[in-house]
Each structure stands twice: as structure tokens, then as C-alpha cells.
Amino acid sequence: MTRRKIPRPTDKELAILNVLWRRGPSTVRQVNEEICRDQATGYTTTLKLMQIMTEKGLVVRDESQRTHIYHAKFSQEKTQHQLVHDLLEKAFAE
């Protein structure tokens, strides 16, 4: 049985996912405000990252309202499991 791999998020994408897992479905502005608490990041940078994450299949965008709402496509647990699996596979590959 082949396991479907979750796209591997970059560090910045992982920071966005952490906000979405903690807050739940959120707008770009809400995510950007959370991220700016740790590190100054421009709104357009956050927007572009979330657009890329949508294309990669890491987040889902609800376009039914004027303000788009994003949510993580995969659970935190599933993503963490995939990251650990990838690390082990890379570390111990022959």
C-alpha cells in the first residue's frame, strides 16, 4: 500500500501552518498578525506564501466570501509524522 506523501513545508510555511492549527480557519491578515509577533513579516509576503501553499496542497482556500479564508489541509499530527518519517528516511537511507 502506497502512502500519500504530504508536501514538505519550508520553515516559513510551517510557521503559517502552526498559526492555522492554533487559530483554525483564518484570513491572511489574521495569520500575518500572529506571525509578526515573532518576526516582522509584510502582509504581501504572507499572502504570497499562502498562495504558494495553496498550489502545493498544504492549505485550502475558501473563496466563497470576499475575504478568503485559509485552513490547513492536513492535521498537525499527520504533518509532523510525515516530517519525522522524511527525516528518518533521509538519515538512514542506504
DSSP file (Angstrom, degrees, kcal/mol; ACC not computed):
  #  RESIDUE AA STRUCTURE BP1 BP2  ACC     N-H-->O    O-->H-N    N-H-->O    O-->H-N    TCO  KAPPA ALPHA  PHI   PSI    X-CA   Y-CA   Z-CA
    1    1 A M              0   0    0      0, 0.0     2,-0.4     0, 0.0     0, 0.0   0.000 360.0 360.0 360.0 125.3    0.0    0.0    0.0
    2    2 A T        -     0   0    0      1,-0.0     2,-0.4     3,-0.0     0, 0.0  -0.713 360.0-138.4 -88.3 129.8    1.5    3.3   -1.1
    3    3 A R        -     0   0    0     -2,-0.4     2,-0.4     1,-0.0    -1,-0.0  -0.719  19.3-119.9 -87.9 134.0    1.2    6.2    1.4
    4    4 A R        -     0   0    0     -2,-0.4     2,-0.3     1,-0.1    -1,-0.0  -0.608  30.7-133.9 -73.7 124.0    0.2    9.5    0.0
    5    5 A K        -     0   0    0     -2,-0.4    -1,-0.1     1,-0.0     3,-0.0  -0.592   7.7-133.3 -83.6 139.1    3.0   12.0    0.9
    6    6 A I        -     0   0    0     -2,-0.3    52,-0.1    72,-0.1    51,-0.1  -0.728  35.8-100.6 -84.2 136.1    2.2   15.4    2.3
    7    7 A P        -     0   0    0      0, 0.0    -1,-0.1     0, 0.0    75,-0.1  -0.320  41.5-112.2 -56.0 140.7    4.2   18.2    0.5
    8    8 A R        -     0   0    0     74,-0.1     2,-0.2    -3,-0.0    50,-0.1  -0.659  31.5-140.3 -81.6 118.5    7.1   19.2    2.7
    9    9 A P        -     0   0    0      0, 0.0     2,-0.0     0, 0.0    -1,-0.0  -0.498  10.7-125.7 -79.1 147.2    6.6   22.7    4.1
   10   10 A T     >  -     0   0    0     -2,-0.2     4,-2.5     1,-0.1     5,-0.2  -0.249  37.6 -95.1 -74.3 174.9    9.5   25.2    4.4
   11   11 A D  H  > S+     0   0    0      2,-0.2     4,-1.7     1,-0.2     5,-0.1   0.913 128.0  47.1 -60.6 -43.0   10.2   26.8    7.7
   12   12 A K  H  > S+     0   0    0      2,-0.2     4,-1.7     1,-0.2    -1,-0.2   0.888 112.3  49.8 -67.5 -38.4    8.2   29.9    6.9
   13   13 A E  H  > S+     0   0    0      1,-0.2     4,-2.6     2,-0.2    -1,-0.2   0.884 108.3  53.8 -66.0 -37.4    5.3   27.7    5.6
   14   14 A L  H  X S+     0   0    0     -4,-2.5     4,-2.4     2,-0.2    -2,-0.2   0.867 104.9  54.2 -64.6 -36.3    5.5   25.7    8.8
   15   15 A A  H  X S+     0   0    0     -4,-1.7     4,-1.5     2,-0.2    -1,-0.2   0.898 110.2  47.2 -63.1 -40.3    5.1   28.9   10.8
   16   16 A I  H  X S+     0   0    0     -4,-1.7     4,-2.3     2,-0.2    -2,-0.2   0.922 110.8  51.3 -66.6 -44.4    2.0   29.7    8.9
   17   17 A L  H  X S+     0   0    0     -4,-2.6     4,-2.8     1,-0.2     5,-0.2   0.895 105.9  55.8 -60.1 -40.1    0.6   26.1    9.4
   18   18 A N  H  X S+     0   0    0     -4,-2.4     4,-2.0     1,-0.2    -1,-0.2   0.893 108.1  48.5 -60.2 -39.1    1.3   26.5   13.1
   19   19 A V  H  X S+     0   0    0     -4,-1.5     4,-3.3     2,-0.2     5,-0.4   0.936 112.4  48.1 -64.8 -46.0   -0.9   29.6   13.2
   20   20 A L  H  X S+     0   0    0     -4,-2.3     4,-2.2     1,-0.2    -2,-0.2   0.877 111.9  49.1 -65.0 -37.5   -3.7   27.8   11.2
   21   21 A W  H  < S+     0   0    0     -4,-2.8    -1,-0.2    -5,-0.2    -2,-0.2   0.889 117.4  41.8 -67.2 -38.2   -3.6   24.8   13.5
   22   22 A R  H  < S+     0   0    0     -4,-2.0    -2,-0.2    -5,-0.2    -1,-0.2   0.924 128.4  27.5 -75.2 -45.3   -3.7   27.0   16.6
   23   23 A R  H  < S-     0   0    0     -4,-3.3    -3,-0.2     1,-0.2    -2,-0.2   0.782  97.2-140.8 -87.3 -30.4   -6.3   29.5   15.3
   24   24 A G     <  +     0   0    0     -4,-2.2    -1,-0.2    -5,-0.4    46,-0.1  -0.547  66.4   7.0  89.3-167.6   -8.3   27.4   12.9
   25   25 A P  S    S+     0   0    0      0, 0.0     2,-0.3     0, 0.0    46,-0.2  -0.184  83.2 168.4 -50.8 132.3   -9.5   28.8    9.6
   26   26 A S  B     -A   70   0A   0     44,-2.4    44,-3.2     4,-0.0     2,-0.1  -0.950  34.8-112.5-147.3 159.6   -8.1   32.3    9.2
   27   27 A T     >  -     0   0    0     -2,-0.3     4,-2.1    42,-0.2     5,-0.2  -0.442  39.3-106.6 -85.1 167.4   -7.6   35.2    6.8
   28   28 A V  H  > S+     0   0    0     40,-0.4     4,-3.1     1,-0.2     5,-0.2   0.909 121.6  54.3 -60.2 -42.0   -4.2   36.2    5.5
   29   29 A R  H  > S+     0   0    0      1,-0.2     4,-2.5     2,-0.2    -1,-0.2   0.913 107.9  48.6 -60.4 -44.0   -4.3   39.3    7.8
   30   30 A Q  H  > S+     0   0    0      2,-0.2     4,-1.7     1,-0.2    -1,-0.2   0.912 113.8  46.4 -63.3 -42.4   -5.0   37.2   10.9
   31   31 A V  H  X S+     0   0    0     -4,-2.1     4,-2.5     1,-0.2    -2,-0.2   0.928 111.8  51.5 -65.1 -44.8   -2.1   34.9   10.0
   32   32 A N  H  X S+     0   0    0     -4,-3.1     4,-2.4     1,-0.2    -2,-0.2   0.894 107.1  53.0 -60.6 -41.2    0.2   37.8    9.3
   33   33 A E  H  X S+     0   0    0     -4,-2.5     4,-0.5     1,-0.2    -1,-0.2   0.897 111.1  47.2 -61.1 -40.5   -0.6   39.5   12.7
   34   34 A E  H >< S+     0   0    0     -4,-1.7     3,-1.0     1,-0.2     4,-0.4   0.922 113.1  47.8 -65.9 -44.8    0.2   36.2   14.5
   35   35 A I  H >X S+     0   0    0     -4,-2.5     4,-2.2     1,-0.2     3,-1.5   0.871 103.5  61.9 -65.7 -36.9    3.5   35.8   12.6
   36   36 A C  H 3< S+     0   0    0     -4,-2.4    -1,-0.2     1,-0.3    -2,-0.2   0.670  88.4  72.2 -66.2 -15.8    4.5   39.4   13.2
   37   37 A R  T << S+     0   0    0     -3,-1.0    -1,-0.3    -4,-0.5    -2,-0.2   0.831 112.2  27.3 -65.9 -30.8    4.5   38.8   16.9
   38   38 A D  T <4 S+     0   0    0     -3,-1.5     2,-0.3    -4,-0.4    -2,-0.2   0.797 138.5   5.1 -98.2 -37.4    7.7   36.7   16.4
   39   39 A Q  S  < S-     0   0    0     -4,-2.2    -1,-0.3     2,-0.0     2,-0.2  -0.963  79.4-106.2-154.5 129.7    9.2   38.3   13.3
   40   40 A A        +     0   0    0     -2,-0.3     2,-0.4    -3,-0.1    -4,-0.1  -0.384  47.1 169.8 -59.6 121.8    8.3   41.3   11.2
   41   41 A T        -     0   0    0     -2,-0.2    -5,-0.1    -9,-0.2     2,-0.1  -0.999  32.0-118.6-138.4 131.9    6.8   40.0    8.0
   42   42 A G     >  -     0   0    0     -2,-0.4     4,-2.1     1,-0.1     3,-0.2  -0.346  20.5-122.3 -70.5 150.0    5.0   42.0    5.4
   43   43 A Y  H  > S+     0   0    0      1,-0.2     4,-2.8     2,-0.2     5,-0.2   0.913 113.0  52.3 -56.0 -45.8    1.4   41.3    4.5
   44   44 A T  H  > S+     0   0    0      1,-0.2     4,-2.5     2,-0.2    -1,-0.2   0.830 106.8  53.6 -66.1 -30.2    2.2   40.7    0.9
   45   45 A T  H  > S+     0   0    0     -3,-0.2     4,-2.4     2,-0.2    -1,-0.2   0.934 111.1  45.4 -66.1 -45.6    4.9   38.2    1.8
   46   46 A T  H  X S+     0   0    0     -4,-2.1     4,-2.4     2,-0.2    -2,-0.2   0.918 112.9  51.6 -62.8 -43.4    2.4   36.2    3.9
   47   47 A L  H  X S+     0   0    0     -4,-2.8     4,-2.1     2,-0.2    -2,-0.2   0.935 110.8  47.3 -58.5 -48.2   -0.1   36.4    1.1
   48   48 A K  H  X S+     0   0    0     -4,-2.5     4,-2.4     1,-0.2    -1,-0.2   0.912 111.6  50.6 -62.4 -43.1    2.4   35.1   -1.5
   49   49 A L  H  X S+     0   0    0     -4,-2.4     4,-2.6     1,-0.2    -1,-0.2   0.912 111.0  48.7 -60.9 -41.8    3.5   32.3    0.8
   50   50 A M  H  X S+     0   0    0     -4,-2.4     4,-1.6     2,-0.2    -1,-0.2   0.838 109.5  52.3 -70.3 -31.3   -0.1   31.3    1.4
   51   51 A Q  H  X S+     0   0    0     -4,-2.1     4,-1.9     2,-0.2    -1,-0.2   0.917 111.5  46.9 -66.3 -42.8   -0.9   31.3   -2.3
   52   52 A I  H  X S+     0   0    0     -4,-2.4     4,-2.3     1,-0.2    -2,-0.2   0.908 110.0  53.4 -63.5 -42.0    2.1   29.1   -2.9
   53   53 A M  H  X>S+     0   0    0     -4,-2.6     5,-2.7     1,-0.2     6,-1.1   0.845 106.6  53.1 -63.2 -33.2    1.0   26.8   -0.1
   54   54 A T  H ><5S+     0   0    0     -4,-1.6     3,-0.5     4,-0.2    -1,-0.2   0.925 109.9  47.5 -65.0 -44.7   -2.4   26.5   -1.8
   55   55 A E  H 3<5S+     0   0    0     -4,-1.9    -2,-0.2     1,-0.2    -1,-0.2   0.866 111.7  50.6 -64.1 -37.0   -0.7   25.5   -5.0
   56   56 A K  H 3<5S-     0   0    0     -4,-2.3    -1,-0.2    -5,-0.1    -2,-0.2   0.652 115.9-115.3 -75.7 -15.6    1.4   22.9   -3.2
   57   57 A G  T <<5S+     0   0    0     -4,-0.9    -3,-0.2    -3,-0.5    -2,-0.1   0.686  83.4 117.6  88.6  19.2   -1.7   21.5   -1.5
   58   58 A L  S   <S+     0   0    0     -5,-2.7    15,-2.6    -6,-0.2    16,-0.6   0.799  78.6  24.2 -86.3 -31.4   -0.7   22.4    2.1
   59   59 A V  E     -B   72   0A   0     -6,-1.1     2,-0.4    13,-0.3    13,-0.2  -0.899  69.9-136.3-130.7 161.2   -3.7   24.7    2.7
   60   60 A V  E     -B   71   0A   0     11,-2.9    11,-2.0    -2,-0.3     2,-0.5  -0.959  16.4-147.2-118.1 136.6   -7.2   25.1    1.3
   61   61 A R  E     -B   70   0A   0     -2,-0.4     2,-0.8     9,-0.2     9,-0.2  -0.907   1.8-150.6-109.0 125.6   -8.6   28.5    0.4
   62   62 A D  E     +B   69   0A   0      7,-3.6     7,-1.7    -2,-0.5     3,-0.4  -0.852  17.5 176.2 -93.3 111.6  -12.3   29.2    0.7
   63   63 A E        +     0   0    0     -2,-0.8    -1,-0.1     5,-0.2     5,-0.1   0.179  49.8 104.5-101.1  15.6  -13.2   31.8   -1.9
   64   64 A S  S    S+     0   0    0      5,-0.1     2,-0.2     3,-0.1    -1,-0.2   0.716  79.9  49.5 -73.1 -19.3  -16.9   31.9   -1.2
   65   65 A Q  S    S-     0   0    0     -3,-0.4     4,-0.1     2,-0.2     0, 0.0  -0.689  94.6-108.6-111.1 167.6  -16.6   35.3    0.6
   66   66 A R  S    S+     0   0    0     -2,-0.2     2,-0.7     1,-0.1    -1,-0.1   0.927 112.3  57.7 -60.4 -44.6  -14.9   38.5   -0.4
   67   67 A T  S    S-     0   0    0     -3,-0.0    -2,-0.2   -40,-0.0     2,-0.1  -0.799  94.5-131.1 -89.1 118.0  -12.2   37.8    2.2
   68   68 A H        -     0   0    0     -2,-0.7     2,-0.4    -5,-0.1   -40,-0.4  -0.444  15.7-149.8 -72.8 140.5  -10.6   34.5    1.6
   69   69 A I  E     - B   0  62A   0     -7,-1.7    -7,-3.6    -2,-0.1     2,-0.3  -0.929   9.9-159.5-112.5 133.5  -10.3   32.1    4.5
   70   70 A Y  E     +AB  26  61A   0    -44,-3.2   -44,-2.4    -2,-0.4     2,-0.3  -0.853  11.1 177.1-112.0 146.1   -7.5   29.5    4.6
   71   71 A H  E     - B   0  60A   0    -11,-2.0   -11,-2.9    -2,-0.3     2,-0.1  -0.990  38.7 -95.3-143.6 153.8   -7.2   26.3    6.6
   72   72 A A  E     - B   0  59A   0     -2,-0.3   -13,-0.3   -13,-0.2   -14,-0.1  -0.423  24.3-149.4 -66.5 135.8   -4.6   23.6    6.8
   73   73 A K  S    S+     0   0    0    -15,-2.6     2,-0.3    -2,-0.1   -14,-0.2   0.836  81.7  40.4 -75.1 -32.8   -5.3   20.7    4.5
   74   74 A F  S    S-     0   0    0    -16,-0.6    -1,-0.0     1,-0.1    -2,-0.0  -0.860  91.8-104.9-118.3 151.6   -3.6   18.2    6.8
   75   75 A S     >  -     0   0    0     -2,-0.3     4,-2.2     1,-0.1     5,-0.2  -0.242  29.6-114.5 -68.1 160.9   -3.7   17.9   10.6
   76   76 A Q  H  > S+     0   0    0      1,-0.2     4,-2.8     2,-0.2     5,-0.2   0.916 117.0  52.2 -60.9 -44.1   -0.7   18.9   12.7
   77   77 A E  H  > S+     0   0    0      1,-0.2     4,-2.4     2,-0.2    -1,-0.2   0.917 110.1  47.0 -60.3 -45.7   -0.2   15.3   13.8
   78   78 A K  H  > S+     0   0    0      2,-0.2     4,-2.1     1,-0.2    -1,-0.2   0.899 113.8  48.0 -65.8 -40.3   -0.2   14.0   10.2
   79   79 A T  H  X S+     0   0    0     -4,-2.2     4,-2.4     2,-0.2    -2,-0.2   0.927 112.3  48.4 -65.9 -45.1    2.2   16.7    9.0
   80   80 A Q  H  X S+     0   0    0     -4,-2.8     4,-2.5     1,-0.2     5,-0.2   0.907 110.1  52.4 -61.7 -41.9    4.6   16.1   11.9
   81   81 A H  H  X S+     0   0    0     -4,-2.4     4,-2.5    -5,-0.2    -1,-0.2   0.917 110.4  48.1 -59.9 -43.8    4.5   12.3   11.3
   82   82 A Q  H  X S+     0   0    0     -4,-2.1     4,-2.7     2,-0.2    -1,-0.2   0.896 110.8  50.7 -65.1 -40.5    5.4   12.9    7.7
   83   83 A L  H  X S+     0   0    0     -4,-2.4     4,-2.2     2,-0.2    -2,-0.2   0.914 112.4  46.1 -64.4 -42.6    8.3   15.2    8.6
   84   84 A V  H  X S+     0   0    0     -4,-2.5     4,-2.7     2,-0.2     5,-0.2   0.922 112.7  50.6 -64.8 -43.9    9.7   12.7   11.0
   85   85 A H  H  X S+     0   0    0     -4,-2.5     4,-2.6    -5,-0.2    -2,-0.2   0.922 110.8  48.9 -58.9 -45.8    9.3    9.9    8.5
   86   86 A D  H  X S+     0   0    0     -4,-2.7     4,-2.4     1,-0.2    -1,-0.2   0.904 111.5  50.0 -61.2 -41.9   11.1   12.0    5.8
   87   87 A L  H  X S+     0   0    0     -4,-2.2     4,-2.7     2,-0.2    -2,-0.2   0.926 112.6  45.8 -63.8 -45.3   13.9   12.8    8.3
   88   88 A L  H  X S+     0   0    0     -4,-2.7     4,-2.3     1,-0.2    -2,-0.2   0.909 112.8  50.5 -64.5 -41.1   14.4    9.2    9.2
   89   89 A E  H  X S+     0   0    0     -4,-2.6     4,-0.6    -5,-0.2    -1,-0.2   0.908 114.2  44.3 -63.4 -41.5   14.3    8.1    5.6
   90   90 A K  H  < S+     0   0    0     -4,-2.4     3,-0.5    -5,-0.2    -2,-0.2   0.902 114.9  48.2 -69.2 -41.6   16.9   10.7    4.7
   91   91 A A  H  < S+     0   0    0     -4,-2.7    -2,-0.2     1,-0.2    -1,-0.2   0.840 122.7  31.2 -68.9 -35.0   19.2   10.0    7.7
   92   92 A F  H  < S+     0   0    0     -4,-2.3    -1,-0.2    -5,-0.2    -2,-0.2   0.222  83.8 129.2-114.1  15.3   19.2    6.2    7.3
   93   93 A A     <        0   0    0     -4,-0.6    -3,-0.0    -3,-0.5    -4,-0.0  -0.432 360.0 360.0 -69.4 143.9   18.9    5.8    3.5
   94   94 A E              0   0    0     -2,-0.1    -1,-0.1     0, 0.0    -4,-0.1   0.411 360.0 360.0-103.2 360.0   21.5    3.5    2.0
